[in-house]
Amino acid sequence: MSGITFDYMEQYLKNLIINDSTVLDEMELFAKENCVPIVQKETAKFLQFMVSVKKPIKILELGTAIGYSAILMSMNASKDTSIVTIERDPNMIKYAEANIKKYGYTDKIAIKEGECLEVLKTLDEKFDLIFMDAGKGHYNHFLPECLRLLNKDGIIIADNVLFRGMVANDELVVRRKITIVKRMRKYLELVSKDKNLITSIIPMGDGIAVTTRRNLDE
Ligand SMILES: C[S@@+](CC[C@H](N)C(=O)[O-])C[C@H]1O[C@@H](n2cnc3c(N)ncnc32)[C@H](O)[C@@H]1O
């Protein structure tokens, strides 16, 4: 049970999704067999869609894991697109590097090792798309840095924002996750209430929030 949408709906939507790449199939299988958390199928499709529509030239990702979502975005991006992805777990970095090499994305995807917040502070280039998928309990802390690094027309896509439904319903909250839930609520309030931002929260996968700057010329 996702705690977010009806099981029958989730199953139906998942069944409609067909991978058009054996690379993704292979990586999904590896992730499943090794219990590596990667984006859900619906979220993967959403990322493909957003990259195809937005056509970002520079992408920043928080949370590389085995490189699945970075490779997926790269596959759907233009040939000039580069991705910077941040990961703190050296073991994951080893797998991601191997995948990036194996599937031919070494000139497109660069991994930065370290804690997201620390690495974010060292960056000063601008990004067209920022994908937040690491440190669920710290999105609210990452936000100011991500906004600093976001291009004028850029978008931030944050995954897991409804966190198995707990963010929207106290009855679903398990004790040891309470801090994550509180901080995620804080993140959603920040991006929803800031009059300079427009945010749409989508109850899909584990919950996705898409944020962009409001056009102040309006
Ligand atoms: C959900 S996984 C990322 C999945 C990946 N985006 C994908 O779909 O293929 C989250 C990753 O972020 C890393 N991580 C968690 N907190 C982090 C932090 N504060 N700084 C850097 N990496 C972090 C974890 O080690 C893990 O590999």
The ligand as an SDF file (V2000), in Angstrom:
LIG
                    3D

 27 29  0  0  0  0  0  0  0  0999 V2000
   16.5360    7.2310   -3.2560 C   0  0  0  0  0  0  0  0  0  0  0  0
   18.2130    7.0390   -3.5200 S   0  0  0  0  0  0  0  0  0  0  0  0
   18.4850    7.8560   -5.0580 C   0  0  0  0  0  0  0  0  0  0  0  0
   17.9210    7.0930   -6.1950 C   0  0  0  0  0  0  0  0  0  0  0  0
   18.2800    7.6500   -7.5530 C   0  0  0  0  0  0  0  0  0  0  0  0
   17.9130    9.0440   -7.6760 N   0  0  0  0  0  0  0  0  0  0  0  0
   17.5690    6.8590   -8.6300 C   0  0  0  0  0  0  0  0  0  0  0  0
   16.3380    6.9530   -8.7180 O   0  0  0  0  0  0  0  0  0  0  0  0
   18.2370    6.1260   -9.3480 O   0  0  0  0  0  0  0  0  0  0  0  0
   18.9220    8.1990   -2.4150 C   0  0  0  0  0  0  0  0  0  0  0  0
   20.4330    8.2130   -2.4490 C   0  0  0  0  0  0  0  0  0  0  0  0
   20.8590    9.3950   -1.7940 O   0  0  0  0  0  0  0  0  0  0  0  0
   21.9540    9.1420   -0.9610 C   0  0  0  0  0  0  0  0  0  0  0  0
   21.8710   10.1320    0.1320 N   0  0  0  0  0  0  0  0  0  0  0  0
   20.9690   10.1680    1.1540 C   0  0  0  0  0  0  0  0  0  0  0  0
   21.1440   11.2680    1.9010 N   0  0  0  0  0  0  0  0  0  0  0  0
   22.1810   11.9450    1.3380 C   0  0  0  0  0  0  0  0  0  0  0  0
   22.8300   13.1570    1.6540 C   0  0  0  0  0  0  0  0  0  0  0  0
   22.4500   13.9090    2.7020 N   0  0  0  0  0  0  0  0  0  0  0  0
   23.8500   13.5560    0.8560 N   0  0  0  0  0  0  0  0  0  0  0  0
   24.2500   12.7990   -0.2080 C   0  0  0  0  0  0  0  0  0  0  0  0
   23.6660   11.6440   -0.5550 N   0  0  0  0  0  0  0  0  0  0  0  0
   22.6420   11.2160    0.2050 C   0  0  0  0  0  0  0  0  0  0  0  0
   21.7860    7.7090   -0.5080 C   0  0  0  0  0  0  0  0  0  0  0  0
   23.0460    7.1380   -0.2080 O   0  0  0  0  0  0  0  0  0  0  0  0
   21.0950    7.0600   -1.7100 C   0  0  0  0  0  0  0  0  0  0  0  0
   22.0240    6.4330   -2.5530 O   0  0  0  0  0  0  0  0  0  0  0  0
  1  2  1  0
  2  3  1  0
  2 10  1  0
  3  4  1  0
  4  5  1  0
  5  6  1  0
  5  7  1  0
  7  8  2  0
  7  9  1  0
 10 11  1  0
 11 12  1  0
 11 26  1  0
 12 13  1  0
 13 14  1  0
 13 24  1  0
 14 15  1  0
 14 23  1  0
 15 16  2  0
 16 17  1  0
 17 18  1  0
 17 23  2  0
 18 19  1  0
 18 20  2  0
 20 21  1  0
 21 22  2  0
 22 23  1  0
 24 25  1  0
 24 26  1  0
 26 27  1  0
M  CHG  2   2   1   9  -1
M  END
$$$$
